[in-house]
Amino acid sequence: MFRRIISFLRLLIILLALAIVAFFFFRYQYRHTIGGLAQTQVKNATSDLINDAIDKQIETGNVQYDRIVYFEKDLDGRITALKTNMSEVNRLKTDILNIINDDILALDSSDLGIPMGSFVLPEFLAGKGPVIPVHILSIRNSEASFTSDFKEAGINQVMHQIHMDVSVDVAVLVLGKTDYFTISSQVVIAETVIVGSVPDTLLQTGG
């Protein structure tokens, strides 16, 4: 009986050692592929969250063009300058980044996991097999900036778009290894059509 227990423990130790060796071999063999897939999964999920967060702010009326930009006109009613309200821009940036950060940290492995078939015979098994969990450990930094763009929209008409450029630095854990990378996304948050000549001046006010 005692010998059987010893034999069983030896077999268990051998199997455990083989499992550890197989794990490190597997991680070494596929570390670049898995790391790339993990980045893609996180970037896709995060880009969707960024778009959803901004869409929700637009739907609730928290993002409005005339709060962000207002026109300066001459006595004839012609637009001479566009002014950006920086206090409103800063408020939007803070609100949207807070929502994005919370949503990203709320992602779990069921949203980000990588099926093993996606890198082992992906031609036949893509999206199938046991899932390798991917965890977002932290957000190291998140930034947002606003840019403007003018596009021709017809005869004597120009479309003015305001873009929000979001950049998020994340730490991700996959197969016991931590990767760091940056996710960037650009979303149109407001736009309007300007009738008449485009002003030569774009000013920032309010902060």
N, C-alpha and C positions, 0 to 999 in steps of 0.2 A: 504493500500500500504506500509506504513512504517513498519507495523507488518510483512508483507511478507519479506521485506528486512532484518529485524532483524532475522526472522526465517531462512532465507537463509544463513545469515552470521554465525548463530549458527551451522547450519548443516555443513557449510564449515569448521568451526573451529574443529568440532567433527571429520569430515572425515580426516582433516589434522593431528589431534592428533592421530587418529587410524593408519594413514599411517606411522607416525614417530615411534609409538610403534611397528608396524609390521616390519619396517625396522630394528630397533635395535634387535628385537626378532630374525629376520631372520639372521642378522649378527652374533648374539651370538650363534644361533643354528648350523650354518654351517661355522663358522669362520675358524675352523681347516681344514675342507674339502676344502673350497674355497682357503685358503692360500696355501695348498698343491698343488692344481690344478694350481694356479697362478705361483708358483715356477716352476712347470713342464713345463708350457707353455713358460715361460721366458727362462728357461734353454734350452729347445729344439730349440727355435728360435735363441738364442744366439750361441748355438753350431753350427747351420747351418751357421750363419754369420761368425763365426771364420773360419770354413772350406772354405767358399766362399772367404773370404779375403785372405787366404793363397794360395788358388788355383789361384786366379787372379795374385798374386805376382809371382807365379811359371810360369804361362802362359806368362807373360810379360818379363820373364827373370831376374826379380829382386832377385830371389832366385836360386842360383847355388851352387852345392856341392863344386866345386873347388875354389869358392871364400871363402867358410866358412872353409874348411879343405884342407890342402895340406900335401903331404907326404915328409918325409925325408928318403933318401936312402943311402945305403953304396956303396962302390966301385963296388960291384957285382950286383948292381941294386935291392937289396932286401930292402923292406920297413923296416925301423928301428923305425920310430915314425910317429904319426899323430899329426899335429899342427892345432889348432883352431885359426882362425883369429878373435880375440875378437872385434876389431873395426868394422868388417863386421857384426858380431853377434849383436852388440849394434845398428847398423844402422837398421838392419832388425827388431829388437825388437821395436824400436821407430816407424818405418813406419807402421808395422802391427798393433800395439796397437792403433795408431791414427785412422787407418781405422776402426778397430773393435769398438772403442769407439763411433765414429761418426755414424756407422751403428746401434749400439744398441740404441742410443738416438733417432734415426730416426724411430724406431719401434712405431706403434700406436696401439690403442685398437682393430682395425680391424685385426691386426696380432696376438694379444694376448688375445682377449676377451674369456670369458668362457661361453658357452651355459648353461642355467640353467638346462636343461635336463641331463647334465653330472653328477650332484650330486642329483637331484630329480628324482627318478626312473631311474637310469642310465641303467638298464637292457633293458628298452624300449625306453628311450628318449635321450640316449647319443648323444651329438653333435647337439641337437635340442633345440628350444625354444629361448626366449630373451637372449641376450648376456650381461653378466656383464663385463663392461670395466675394463681393467688392464692397468695402465700407469706406465712407467719407469720414475721415478722422476729425478734420478741422478746416476752417477757412482762415487762411493766413492773412489775406488782405482782399478787399473788394473796393473797386473804384468805379466811378461813372463820370462821363463827360458828355457835353451836348455840342452838336455841330449842326450847321445849316446848309441847305442845298437848294439851288434855284433851277427849275426845269421849265422849258417852254411848254405851255399848256394850250396853245391856240393863238389866234391873231390878237396881238396886243395883250396877251395874258401869260402870266408866269405862275407856276406853282412853287410855293415856298414850303419846304419840309424841314422839320426839326428832328434830328436823330439823337438817340441816346446810345452811347457806346459804353458797354459794361465789361469790366475785366475782373475776374475772380481767381485768386490763387488758392488752390485746394491741396490738401494732403489726403492721399487715398491708400488704403491698406488692401493688398491682394496677395494671397499665398504667403503671408507672413512678411511681406516686403512693403515698405512705404515709398510711394512715388509722389513727387511734387510736380504740378504743372499748372498752367494758366488757361482759363477758359475765357474767350472773348466773344461778344455778340453785339450786333448793331440792330436797333429796332427804331422804326419811325413812330414817334409818339404824338406828333401833331402836324397838321398841314393846312394850308389855305391857298386859294387862287387869288393872285393880285392882278387887278385890271389896270392897265396903264404901264408906264415905264417903270423899270425896276430901280429903286433908290440906290445911290452909290454908297450909302452909309448904313452900317449895322452897329448899333451901340449897345453896351451892356450897362444896366443901371440897377440900383437897389442893393448893392453889396459887392 
